[in-house]
């Protein structure tokens, strides 16, 4: 792979590679979050092994492993909780990444509405944060989430 001849990739290179998948939007912020999820040692580098292990979880892992991985992606500061601000950052990054596919019809309040809906479902004790336990339990009870996770199983 010419972009990563050493077998490791730095964040800027990862963002450049990832941006090729979303040419009509700005994937920079989402790629940053994704890079941090793959960089399990927080070294600032993602090795080929780190990347393959992450993909392996997403494609072949158990439901619990996949949900743990997703929680780690959404828990931006890695403190064990998903806050409304973290989820809003993720949702906005997804909208930015989708670019022209979303922005002609997107109103500013839409990302916050998605976050509010997420917290209504997930924040069981209404303390303003979502724990890993709340996240996994809520996801496992949501048919749409479970169905979308099964799509990964048929990807390869």
Protein Blocks (a to p, Z undefined) as FASTA:
>chain_A
ZZlmnopacfklmmmmmmmmmmmbcfklmmmmmmmmmmmnonopacfklmmmmmmmmmmm
cfklmmmmmmmmmmmnonopacfklmmmmmmmmmmmnmmmmmmmpcfklmmmmmmmmmmm
mmmnonopacfklmmmmmmmmmklmmmmmmmmmmZZ
